[in-house]
Amino acid sequence: MARYTDAVCRLCRREGMKLFLKAERCYAEKCAIEKRNVPPGHHGKGRKAKLMGYGLQLREKQKVKRIYGVLESQFRRYFESADRQRGITGETLLQLLERRLDNVAYRLGLATSRPQARQLVRHGHFFINGRRVNVPSYSVRVGDVVSVREGSRKSTSIQHAMEEVKGRGVPEWLEFDAEQMSGRIASLPTREQINLPVQEQLIVELYSK
């Protein structure tokens, strides 16, 4: 499957905000946004034009895609699924993305970033309700229990992640047992619990044209 393999700090600079794609580096002074918050490229400093209409909608879509690490075709499928469901389409879209297994592992503090969580899922380090799942896009449901495989509980990557993200906290829609290294989906996330600085309505407007 295709995936982005270039420098991820360029993505943060392009969006003009931290997307938290490089774990601890994003919280340090070495973060690209802290050092030079200008778009990448030779003419980055000269890009002063104010975004309006389509440009603004496109940037919001790109921002959300990059935060969750999904490609265009997959993102469109998420939107179409959200559009078919009852409720506010934009909020449902974010809810579907939050329910991805790689995102849940990240939110529980079992990975320092979503890209790392995706890799850990691919390598079979997580169980859902006692069954191994290695599909990052797997959509969890209320009541599901996500746990670290017995043989992976001493993994340096996971141990390091749990130590690094202690102060980050766990969203209210998740329950985490650090001793058992497992989390339960207590409820579906609400918009207020999805702490992302995005305007999802602009994405709805973009795809509704």
DONUDO-44165 format. One record per residue (C-alpha): residue number from 0; residue in one letter; x, y, z. Coordinates in steps of 0.5 Angstrom, whole numbers. Last residue first. Example, Ala and Ser with C-alpha at 12.3 -4.5 7.8 and 13.67 -1.06 7.14 Angstrom:
2
[site 1; "S"; [27; -2; 14]]
[site 0; "A"; [25; -9; 16]]
END
This chain:
209
[site 208; "K"; [-39; 41; -9]]
[site 207; "S"; [-41; 37; -3]]
[site 206; "Y"; [-33; 34; -2]]
[site 205; "L"; [-31; 41; -1]]
[site 204; "E"; [-37; 44; 4]]
[site 203; "V"; [-36; 37; 8]]
[site 202; "I"; [-28; 39; 9]]
[site 201; "L"; [-30; 46; 11]]
[site 200; "Q"; [-35; 43; 16]]
[site 199; "E"; [-29; 40; 19]]
[site 198; "Q"; [-26; 46; 22]]
[site 197; "V"; [-19; 43; 25]]
[site 196; "P"; [-16; 45; 31]]
[site 195; "L"; [-16; 38; 34]]
[site 194; "N"; [-18; 36; 41]]
[site 193; "I"; [-23; 30; 40]]
[site 192; "Q"; [-27; 30; 46]]
[site 191; "E"; [-31; 36; 44]]
[site 190; "R"; [-33; 33; 38]]
[site 189; "T"; [-36; 27; 42]]
[site 188; "P"; [-32; 20; 42]]
[site 187; "L"; [-36; 14; 42]]
[site 186; "S"; [-36; 11; 49]]
[site 185; "A"; [-32; 7; 54]]
[site 184; "I"; [-28; 4; 49]]
[site 183; "R"; [-23; 0; 54]]
[site 182; "G"; [-16; 0; 54]]
[site 181; "S"; [-10; -5; 56]]
[site 180; "M"; [-3; -5; 59]]
[site 179; "Q"; [-5; -9; 65]]
[site 178; "E"; [-2; -5; 70]]
[site 177; "A"; [-3; 1; 66]]
[site 176; "D"; [-11; 0; 65]]
[site 175; "F"; [-14; 5; 61]]
[site 174; "E"; [-21; 7; 60]]
[site 173; "L"; [-23; 11; 53]]
[site 172; "W"; [-28; 16; 52]]
[site 171; "E"; [-25; 21; 57]]
[site 170; "P"; [-19; 22; 53]]
[site 169; "V"; [-13; 19; 56]]
[site 168; "G"; [-7; 24; 59]]
[site 167; "R"; [-1; 27; 56]]
[site 166; "G"; [3; 27; 62]]
[site 165; "K"; [5; 20; 62]]
[site 164; "V"; [6; 20; 55]]
[site 163; "E"; [14; 19; 55]]
[site 162; "E"; [14; 13; 60]]
[site 161; "M"; [8; 10; 56]]
[site 160; "A"; [12; 11; 49]]
[site 159; "H"; [18; 8; 52]]
[site 158; "Q"; [15; 2; 55]]
[site 157; "I"; [12; 1; 48]]
[site 156; "S"; [18; 2; 44]]
[site 155; "T"; [22; -2; 49]]
[site 154; "S"; [18; -8; 48]]
[site 153; "K"; [17; -11; 55]]
[site 152; "R"; [9; -12; 54]]
[site 151; "S"; [10; -15; 47]]
[site 150; "G"; [10; -23; 49]]
[site 149; "E"; [3; -22; 52]]
[site 148; "R"; [0; -18; 46]]
[site 147; "V"; [-2; -11; 48]]
[site 146; "S"; [-9; -10; 50]]
[site 145; "V"; [-15; -6; 46]]
[site 144; "V"; [-22; -8; 49]]
[site 143; "D"; [-28; -7; 45]]
[site 142; "G"; [-34; -4; 49]]
[site 141; "V"; [-36; 1; 44]]
[site 140; "R"; [-33; -1; 37]]
[site 139; "V"; [-26; -1; 34]]
[site 138; "S"; [-25; 1; 27]]
[site 137; "Y"; [-19; -3; 24]]
[site 136; "S"; [-15; 2; 20]]
[site 135; "P"; [-9; 0; 23]]
[site 134; "V"; [-10; -8; 21]]
[site 133; "N"; [-6; -12; 25]]
[site 132; "V"; [-11; -15; 29]]
[site 131; "R"; [-10; -21; 34]]
[site 130; "R"; [-16; -23; 38]]
[site 129; "G"; [-17; -23; 46]]
[site 128; "N"; [-22; -17; 45]]
[site 127; "I"; [-18; -13; 41]]
[site 126; "F"; [-10; -15; 41]]
[site 125; "F"; [-4; -11; 39]]
[site 124; "H"; [3; -12; 38]]
[site 123; "G"; [2; -15; 31]]
[site 122; "H"; [7; -12; 27]]
[site 121; "R"; [2; -8; 23]]
[site 120; "V"; [-1; -5; 30]]
[site 119; "L"; [6; -3; 32]]
[site 118; "Q"; [8; 0; 25]]
[site 117; "R"; [1; 4; 26]]
[site 116; "A"; [2; 6; 33]]
[site 115; "Q"; [9; 9; 31]]
[site 114; "P"; [6; 13; 25]]
[site 113; "R"; [0; 15; 30]]
[site 112; "S"; [6; 18; 35]]
[site 111; "T"; [9; 16; 42]]
[site 110; "A"; [5; 10; 42]]
[site 109; "L"; [2; 6; 48]]
[site 108; "G"; [-1; 12; 50]]
[site 107; "L"; [-8; 10; 50]]
[site 106; "R"; [-9; 16; 45]]
[site 105; "Y"; [-4; 13; 40]]
[site 104; "A"; [-7; 6; 41]]
[site 103; "V"; [-14; 9; 39]]
[site 102; "N"; [-11; 12; 33]]
[site 101; "D"; [-8; 6; 30]]
[site 100; "L"; [-14; 2; 32]]
[site 99; "R"; [-18; 7; 28]]
[site 98; "R"; [-24; 10; 32]]
[site 97; "E"; [-21; 17; 32]]
[site 96; "L"; [-22; 17; 24]]
[site 95; "L"; [-29; 15; 24]]
[site 94; "Q"; [-31; 20; 30]]
[site 93; "L"; [-28; 25; 25]]
[site 92; "L"; [-32; 24; 20]]
[site 91; "T"; [-38; 23; 24]]
[site 90; "E"; [-37; 31; 27]]
[site 89; "G"; [-36; 33; 19]]
[site 88; "T"; [-43; 29; 17]]
[site 87; "I"; [-47; 32; 23]]
[site 86; "G"; [-52; 26; 25]]
[site 85; "R"; [-55; 20; 21]]
[site 84; "Q"; [-50; 16; 17]]
[site 83; "R"; [-49; 16; 10]]
[site 82; "D"; [-45; 22; 10]]
[site 81; "A"; [-40; 19; 15]]
[site 80; "S"; [-39; 13; 10]]
[site 79; "E"; [-38; 18; 4]]
[site 78; "F"; [-33; 22; 8]]
[site 77; "Y"; [-29; 15; 10]]
[site 76; "R"; [-29; 13; 3]]
[site 75; "R"; [-26; 20; 1]]
[site 74; "F"; [-20; 19; 6]]
[site 73; "Q"; [-19; 12; 4]]
[site 72; "S"; [-18; 15; -3]]
[site 71; "E"; [-14; 21; -1]]
[site 70; "L"; [-9; 17; 3]]
[site 69; "V"; [-9; 17; 11]]
[site 68; "G"; [-4; 18; 16]]
[site 67; "Y"; [-9; 21; 21]]
[site 66; "I"; [-6; 28; 22]]
[site 65; "R"; [-4; 28; 15]]
[site 64; "K"; [-11; 27; 12]]
[site 63; "V"; [-14; 32; 17]]
[site 62; "K"; [-9; 37; 15]]
[site 61; "Q"; [-10; 36; 8]]
[site 60; "K"; [-18; 37; 8]]
[site 59; "E"; [-17; 43; 12]]
[site 58; "R"; [-12; 46; 7]]
[site 57; "L"; [-17; 44; 1]]
[site 56; "Q"; [-23; 48; 5]]
[site 55; "L"; [-18; 54; 5]]
[site 54; "G"; [-16; 54; -2]]
[site 53; "Y"; [-23; 53; -4]]
[site 52; "G"; [-26; 59; -1]]
[site 51; "M"; [-20; 63; 1]]
[site 50; "L"; [-13; 63; 3]]
[site 49; "K"; [-9; 70; 4]]
[site 48; "A"; [-3; 70; 0]]
[site 47; "K"; [3; 71; 4]]
[site 46; "R"; [8; 65; 1]]
[site 45; "G"; [14; 69; 0]]
[site 44; "K"; [18; 66; 6]]
[site 43; "G"; [16; 59; 2]]
[site 42; "H"; [19; 61; -4]]
[site 41; "H"; [25; 56; -4]]
[site 40; "G"; [21; 50; -1]]
[site 39; "P"; [17; 49; 5]]
[site 38; "P"; [12; 53; 8]]
[site 37; "V"; [14; 58; 14]]
[site 36; "N"; [14; 57; 21]]
[site 35; "R"; [22; 56; 22]]
[site 34; "K"; [25; 54; 29]]
[site 33; "E"; [19; 53; 33]]
[site 32; "I"; [15; 50; 27]]
[site 31; "A"; [21; 45; 25]]
[site 30; "C"; [21; 42; 32]]
[site 29; "K"; [28; 42; 35]]
[site 28; "E"; [26; 46; 41]]
[site 27; "A"; [22; 40; 44]]
[site 26; "Y"; [15; 38; 44]]
[site 25; "C"; [15; 36; 36]]
[site 24; "R"; [21; 32; 37]]
[site 23; "E"; [18; 27; 42]]
[site 22; "A"; [13; 24; 37]]
[site 21; "K"; [15; 26; 30]]
[site 20; "L"; [8; 26; 27]]
[site 19; "F"; [5; 31; 32]]
[site 18; "L"; [1; 35; 27]]
[site 17; "K"; [4; 42; 29]]
[site 16; "M"; [2; 48; 25]]
[site 15; "G"; [3; 52; 19]]
[site 14; "E"; [0; 47; 14]]
[site 13; "R"; [6; 47; 10]]
[site 12; "R"; [11; 47; 16]]
[site 11; "C"; [7; 41; 19]]
[site 10; "L"; [8; 37; 12]]
[site 9; "R"; [15; 39; 12]]
[site 8; "C"; [17; 36; 18]]
[site 7; "V"; [14; 29; 16]]
[site 6; "A"; [21; 28; 11]]
[site 5; "D"; [19; 24; 5]]
[site 4; "T"; [16; 17; 6]]
[site 3; "Y"; [8; 18; 5]]
[site 2; "R"; [5; 12; 4]]
[site 1; "A"; [3; 7; -2]]
[site 0; "M"; [0; 0; 0]]
END
